[in-house]
Amino acid sequence: MASETQTQVITGMVQELLQDDPDCFLVDCWIKPTNNIRVALDADGGLPIEKCVSLNRKLYKQIEEAALYPEGDFSLEVSSPGLDEPLKMHRQYIKNIGRGVEVVQLDGQMTEGVLTAVNENDIEVAVTTGKNKKKEVLQHSIPFSNIKSTKIQIKF
């Protein structure tokens, strides 16, 4: 079975397992050439490790029963995408309203600020310039069609 077909089958299995949990959603699923299956999940209210472990066990069993890999020649990793991964889905943007982001547009322009709104076609980022009395907050509207990547910024 080709890797693309396997990915589609596994994606379908994950989506079926997530039907009972509307808070949780699939972000990505891919298979490395070494048959390492990686499933990235997210949830509107945060994704506890217990949920990843539970889904991993259920999915592993389904993959074995479907005999997608002869003799169990595969590994499975179910996790959240991680803060270093760019946002991929509209739902992830909504979940991260109020957080610092770095948006890189297709033309290379970079905008750093706070994600303040997510609409159907664009996002709004508040960029603060200056300090004290010269402090100014500018709202930037960036269409999804112009976004190359958006990453969450972690401030310490």
C-alpha positions, 0 to 999 in steps of 0.5 A, a space after each residue: 500500500 502506498 504511503 499516501 493511501 496509508 496516510 488517508 486510511 490512518 487519517 480516517 481512523 483518527 477522525 473516526 476516533 475523534 467523533 466522540 470528542 468535538 473539542 479535539 481535532 486533527 492537525 496533521 498526519 504523516 508517515 516517514 519512510 521508516 514507517 514512523 506514523 506521526 499524528 498531531 492533534 490539538 484541542 480548543 481547551 488544551 490537549 492533556 497527555 492522557 488523551 494522546 496516550 488513549 488515542 495512541 493505544 486505540 489507533 495502534 490497535 486499529 492499525 494492527 487489526 487492519 494489517 496496514 503494515 505486515 508483521 507490525 513493522 511501524 511505530 506510532 506517535 500521537 502528540 500535540 503539534 508543539 509551540 515551535 510548529 507553525 499554525 496550520 488550521 483556522 481553529 488553531 488561530 482561534 484557539 491562540 487569540 491573545 497570544 504573541 505571534 510571528 507572521 511571515 507573509 509570502 513576500 517575506 514581510 514579518 509581523 510580530 504582535 498579539 493575535 487579536 482577531 481571526 475572521 474567515 479570510 484574515 487575522 488581525 495582529 496588534 503591533 506595539 511600537 514606541 515606549 511610555 508616552 510615545 507608545 502606539 498600538 497599530 492593528 494589522 489585518 493580514 489575509 490568510 492567502 498572504 500568510 506563509 507561516 504563523 508561529 506562537 511567540 513564547 515570552 519569558 
